[in-house]
Amino acid sequence: MASITEPLPGTSDIWEPETLDWITLENAARNVFHRYGYGEIRTPIFERTDVFVKSLGDETDVVQKEMYTFQDRGGRSLTLRPEGTAGVIRAIANAGLEQGEEKRVFYFGPMFRGERPAAGRRRQFHQVGVETVGSNNPWMDVEVIAMLCQFLDSIGITGSHVVVNTRGLPEDRARVTSALKEYFAPKVGEMCEDCRRRFDTNVWRMLDCKNEPCTTFAAGSPKIVDLLGEESRTFFEKVCQGLREVGVEYEFAPRLVRGLDYYIHTVFEVTHSGLGAQDALAGGGRYRIQFAGSKTPIEGIGFAAGMERLLLARQSLGITAPDVRDADIMVLGLGESAVLPALQLAQTLRGEFAGLRVKADFTGRSMKAQMRGANKARAQVALILGENELAQGTVVCKMMETSEQETIAINELNGFLATKLNAR
């Protein structure tokens, strides 16, 4: 039996230095997305269940199998967010969008799906994503995909692979659905239980199945773009043209549909070989979402990338978390009379040296024990305060790597440390 102190399957505790990798991703995202005119949004981690059911589709795997749904005290059905788009669009609908207004936002945060845990796939996972609403222009699709590629470049992920397709417009769906049913009808008896159900409820989902022989059958199905009307084909041709013009290398994936029902027109994924068999690094597309009570649907384009997957891809390229110390400077107070002065000195140094980590030892332990603590923290320098130092207005500065030490007047300490640690 697992200990109560262990995290639940599919979740994890994240410690430094790994947390510094997460901060690197977040800072890089803010840097890139701000340059494209995006602002950060933070939405609740749980919503009314209908926010996801109505947006993602009743027959998607997320809604059918993976959502964490519960009732609150008032009997309302609530769900921990399984993805970011629906909640963001709900927030935009609530705030209101004026005619012709465009909104560009990005977000970070935990998502929750009851999937079987695997490498890069957790029950609580984290995404970074963007949404642009209010623009139905194909060139916006191009810019969003280009921005995703620039973000990946900025965090050192090379060798990724962009694949794109189109789902066309809602008015194309009956024609596509009919062609897919005609194709799959003689094969459906040999396919998995989910695909046999999907044949009747949502045949498009059969293209997204990851089970054999379903994937083999899907590979021979009609190309969606060949079944679309002229407006949809023209939109997709412009997206492909734009990607070529801005230098984004991509591959046409004629049966890519993505796993959610709100998509129209462009859908895309970015894959990376460093992730193994489940190689999807990021994905997104253009969508149309309408909530109950809204007069018109909201159309937008966005993407999301799993942060755990981004870290795995970086690791596969040899990019690891930075090596950090628990403390650059340890202030040791020897004896009860030195504990408060040690605290005061540490506080002063934190104001003077913003880029360094400063810790004080308040334990009153022996010098030998406190020095062991400084070694464990991998401090560069230990500052020792005892009764003699307090009386003389000095501090003993011991360089931990060389064991060299000097007695320095307190009023000269900042200059000494700045020289020794290349600080400030």
N, C-alpha and C positions, 0 to 999 in steps of 0.2 A: 504494500500500500504506500502511495506517495505521501511524503511529509506535507503537512499543512504549510510549511514555509517554502515549498517549491512552487514556482509559477505553474499555472494550468497549462496543459498541452496546447501548443499553438500560440503561446505567449512567452515573453521573455523579459528579464530584467536587463537593462542596458546600462553598462558602467563606462566610466572613463577608462581608457582613452577612446573607446568606440563612440561615445557620445560626441567627441570632437569631430569624428567623421560625419555624423549627422548634422552638426552645426556647419561644417564645410559645405554640405549639399544645400542646406537652407540659405546660407549666405550667397552662394553662387546663383541660386534660383532668384533671390531678391535682386541681385545685381543685374542679371540678364533680363528678367521680366520688367523691372523698372525702366530699362532702356527702351522697351517696346510700349511703354505707357500703361502698364498694369499696376493696380493697387491691390493690397492684401485684404482678404476677407476671412473672417472666422465665424463659422456657423456652429450650431449645437451638434453634439455627437449623437443625439437621438432626435427623431422626428415622428410625426404621425405616420403610421404604417402606410397609409394611402399615398404619401409623398413618393414612396419608392414603388409601390405596386402600380400606380397609375403611370409613372414615368418609365420604369424599366420594362414593364410588360408582365402579365400574369404567367406567361409560359417560359420566362427566362429561368435558367438554372439558379440565378441569385435569388429570385423570389420563391421559386418552388422548393429549394433545398437548403439555402445557405443563410437566410436572414435570422438574426437574433431578435425575436419579437416577444413582447411582454405587455401586460396590462398595468396601468397605473391605478392609484386608489380610486380614481373617478371612473374606472372601467374603460378608458380609452386604450386603443391598441397602439403601442409605440414600438419603434424599431431602432436599434443601434445602426448607424449609417453603414451600409455595405459599400458605398462609393460616394464620391463627392459632388457630382454634377447636380443630382436632383435637389439636394439641400441648398446649393448655391442658387439655382434657378428659382427655387421657392423663395429665397431671401430677396432676389431681384424682383420677383413678382410682387412681393409684399411691399417693397420700397417704391415700386412703380417705375415704369419705363415710358418716357414720353415718346411721341411719334418721331421717328428718325434718330432717337438717342442711341448711342452706342456705349456699352459698358464693358470694361476689361478688368478682370479680377484674377488673382491667383490665391492658392491656399495650400496649407500643409495640415496634416493631422492623421489621427488613427482612424481606421476603418475596421469593420467587423464582419467576418463571414465564417459560417460553420463548415469550413472545408476540412478535408483530411490534411493535417500538417505535412509539409514536404519542404525540400530546399527552396528557399526564397518564397514560400507560401505559408502564411500563418493565419490563425484565426483572429488575432489582432495584428493588423499590419498597418503600414503608414504610406500615405501617398502625398506627392506634390503634384498639383494640377493647375490648369488655367482654364478660364471660360471667357469667351468673347460673345456678347449677345447684341442684337440690334443690327447686324450686318449680314446680308444674304449674298455677299459678293464672293465669287470663287477666289479672288486674289487674297481675301482674308484667310482662306484655308491654306493657301500657299505660305503666307507669313507665319501662321501658327506652326506649321510643320517645320519651317526654317528656324523658328525660335526654339523649338524642341531640340533640333540638331545643334544649335549654338549652345544651348544649355549643356547637352551631353559633352560637347567639346570642352566646355569650360571646366568640367569636373574630371577631365582626362579620359573619358570613355571613347576610345577609338575602335574602329572595326564594327560599328553597329550597322544595321541593314534596315532600310525603310521600305515598307511595302504598302501599296495604296490600292483602293478599289472604290466603287460607287455602289450605293444602294438605291439610287434614283429617288424619285418623288413618290408620295403616297399613291398617286394615281397610276403609277407603274406596277404597284404591288400585285394586283389581281393577275396581271399577265405573267409576271415572274412566278407567282405562286402556282399557277396552272401548269407552267412548263416544268417546274421542279417536281410537282406531284406526278406528272406524266412520266418523268424520268425515273423517279424513285419507286413508283408503284410496283414494278416487277422485282425489285430488290429488297423492299422493306422487310420482308419476312426473314431475311438473313442478317438484319441489322440489330443493334442493341435495343434493350427494352425502352430506353429513353427515346431513341429515334423512332421506334414504332409508335410511341405516343405522339411525338412531335409531327409525324406525318399527318395526323388529323388536326392537331392544335396549332402548330406553327412550323410549317415545313422548312422555313428559312433556317431554323435552329439546327437542322440536320447537316448543314454545311459547316457548322461550328463544332461538331462532335470530334472528340479526340480519341475515340475508341476504334480499334480495328474490328471488322473490315469496313466500318462506316467511313473512315477517312479515305480509303481506297475508292469506295463508291462515289464519295463526294468529289474526288479529284476529276471524275469523268463527267460531272454534271454540266449543264449549260452555263456559259458565261453570263453573268448578270447583265453586263453592259450591253450585250447583244439583244437583250429583251426590253431595253428601256426606250422611252420616247425621245424625240429629238432634243427637247429642252434639257433633259437629264444628261444625255450624251454630250451636248455642247458644254454644259457646266463642267463635266469631268475632263473634257479635252482642254479647257482653259486651266484647270488645276494642274494637269500634267505639263502643259506648256509653261506655266508659271514656275513650277519646280525646276524644270530644265533651265529656265532663264536665270534663276537665282542660284543655280549651282548645287541643288540638292539632288544627289543620286538616289534613285528609287527603282523599285521593281513593281510592275503591274501584277497584282494578285487577284485574278478574276473571280475567285470564290470567297474572298474575305468578306465577312459580314459583321464581325464583332458580336458580342454576346448579349446586347441590350436592344430593345425594340424602339427606342426613341430616335435611332439614327436615320438620317436621310442623306442623300448625296455622298459626300466624301467620307470614307472610313480608312483608317491607317493604323499600322503598328510599326514599332521599332523592335527588332530582335537583336540578340547578341549571343555569339557562340559560347561565351564564358559562363552562360547560365545552364548549359546542359540541354536536356530534352525539352524542358519547359523554358523556352528561350525568349519569351515575350518580355521586353524591358519596359515598354511604354506603349500606349495606344490611345486612340480617340477618334473623333470624327465630328461631322455636322449633325445637329439634332433639332427636333421640334418637340417642345413639351408644353402641354396645356393642363393647368390645374382646374379643378371644379370651381366654378364661380368666375373664372377669368374669361374675358370676352374674346381674346385672341391668344393663340399659342405664342410662345417665345422661341425664336430660332437663334441658334448659336453654333459655335465651333469650339472645341476644347480638347484637352488630352489630360491623362493622368499617368504618372510613373510611380511604380512601387519603390519606395526608398530602400527597403531591404534588398530588392533586386539591383538597384543602382550600386549599392555597396558591394554586392557579390560580383558584379561586372568589373568594378574597380579593383577588387581583390584579384580577379582572374588576370588583370593586366599588371599586377604587382604593385598596385597603389594601396598602401596600408595606412592605418591610423597613425598620426604623428606620435613620436616618442615624447612623453611629457613627464615632468617631475611633480610629485605631490607638493613640493615647496622649492622655490629657488633660495629663499632665505629662511633659516630657522632661528628664532630668538629664544635663547635658553635663560631662564631665570633661576639662579642657584640660591636656594633659601627662601623662606617666606617673605622676607623684606624685598626680594627682587621680582616677585611674581607680578605685582601691579606695574612697576617700571617696564618690565618686559612687554606687558600688554600695551602700554602707552607707546613704547618704541615701535612695536609692530604696526600699530595703527598709523603712526607718523610715516613709516616707510611705505605703507600702502598708498598713501596720498602722494608720496614723492615718486614712486616707481610703479606707474600704472600697469606696465606690462609684465611685472613679476609677481610670483606667488609668495606671500609672506605668511608664515605660521609662527605662533608663539606656543611654547610649552608651559602650561599652567600647573603641571602636576606636582611641582616641588620635589621631583625625584632626584636621585644622585646625578652628578654630572655624567658619569659613565652611562647610566640609563638614558639620559636625555640625548647623549651623543649617538646612542644606538637608534633612537627615534629619528635623529637628523639623517643618519645613514639610510634608514629604511625609506625616508621621504625623498632620498636622492638629492638632498639640498646641495647647492653649490657652495654656500657659506653658512657657517654657524656663528651667530653673534652671542657672546657669553656675558651675562651680567651677574656679578656677585657683589658681596658687601664692599670689597676693595674698589671695584669699578664704580659702584654707586658713589662712594666717598670721593673718588678722584675725578668723576665726570668723564669716564672713559668706557670703552667696550672692547672686549677681546674678539678679534675677527679671525676665524679659522677657516681656511680654504679646504674644503672636504676632500678634494681629489689629491692634493699635494701634502696635506697636513700642515702646511705653513700657517703661522698665525702671527698677528701683530696686535698691539694695543693701540687703539685709535681714540682720539678725543671725540666726544659725541658731536661736537660742532663741525668736525671734519669727516664724519662718517659718510654723508651723502656723496661727497666727491670721491672718497675711497671706493665705495660700492659701484658708483657709475663707471669708474675706470676698470675695476676688476670684472664686472659683469657685463660690460658694454651696454649698460642700461640707459634709459631715457632716450 
